[in-house]
Amino acid sequence: ALLAHRNIVAVYDFVRARDVHVVMEYVEGEDLRRRTIREGRLSIEDAVGFGEQILDGLQHAYERKVVHRDVKPENVLFDARGAARLGDFGVAHLADIGATQPGGFAGTLAYMSPEQITGAPISIAADLYALGVTLFEAVTGRLPFLGLRVGLEVVVVLLANLRRVHGHLAGERGQGEHQVLDLRLLRRLEGL
């Protein structure tokens, strides 16, 4: 296996049907989301302990040029011994390609790094960002970015990415057309 490591859930196979399905090792235990629901917020010591284990797994993956792209509480698993293991490499990407998935982005928005959201080339920094958000949430019980303001900022970033892609597909359009579209969408969102 490309990613044989004590802090990574083994991937046995990829099955392609309509979608890609990943056949992974079964891990007896629970994920971080269930653990925090059961125990509440974790201590900083606990978070540092499992964070270091996940970092070991991420380092191993990155040394093999693999970026996970979807580090989040549901993908941090604790086995029967309590060791942290990173699972679900279903959206993983070879780091040396450095591009996003064709046709969109992969990952979970609340944990995605800015470069993932904008469609910029990614590296292990995207996984480190997501791990930071995951650790913050485990210790505080909330995501670091809350509220409509952040939602609007994400929309603006996504619109910028859409303009970039649209510009390549349909030829360059005038700046005024994009500014009007941005303003109309932001006004509608502010009314929510």
C-alpha positions, 0 to 999 in steps of 0.5 A, a space after each residue: 500500500 502506498 500509505 502504510 502507516 500506524 496513523 493512517 487507516 489502510 486503503 485496500 482498493 478503489 472501486 469505480 462504478 458511477 462514483 468512486 468508492 474506497 475500500 478501507 480497513 475497518 477501525 474499531 472505535 469512534 471518530 472525533 466528532 462522536 468523541 466530542 459529542 460524548 465527552 464535550 470539549 477536549 483538553 488542550 493536552 488531548 488535542 495536542 496528543 492526537 494532533 501529533 499523531 495525525 501530523 505523523 500520518 500527514 507527513 507520511 502521506 506528503 512524503 509520498 506526494 499525497 494531500 488528504 484534502 478532507 481533514 475534519 473530525 469525521 475523518 479522525 478515528 480513534 482505534 480500540 487502543 485510543 490511537 488517532 488515525 486519519 481515514 477517508 483518503 477518497 478525495 486525496 490528491 497527488 501533491 506534485 500535480 498541485 491542482 484541484 479536482 476537475 469540475 470543482 473542489 473537493 473537501 468540506 467547506 468549513 475545514 477547507 483552506 483558502 487555496 482549496 476554496 479558490 481553486 489555487 494549487 494545493 500542498 500539505 498546507 491545505 491539510 495543516 490548515 484543516 487540522 488546525 480548524 479541527 483541533 480548534 473545534 475539538 478544544 473550543 466546541 465551535 468552528 473558528 469562523 462563524 456568522 454571515 460575514 464569513 459566509 459572505 466572504 466565502 461567496 466573494 472568494 467563490 465568485 472570484 474563482 467562478 469569474 476566473 474559470 468563466 473568463 477562460 471558457 467564454 472569453 474575457 468579459 468586462 469588469 463592470 458585468 462582474 461587479 454588478 453580478 457580485 453586488 446583486 448577489 451580496 445584496 440578496 445574501 445580506 437580506 437573509 
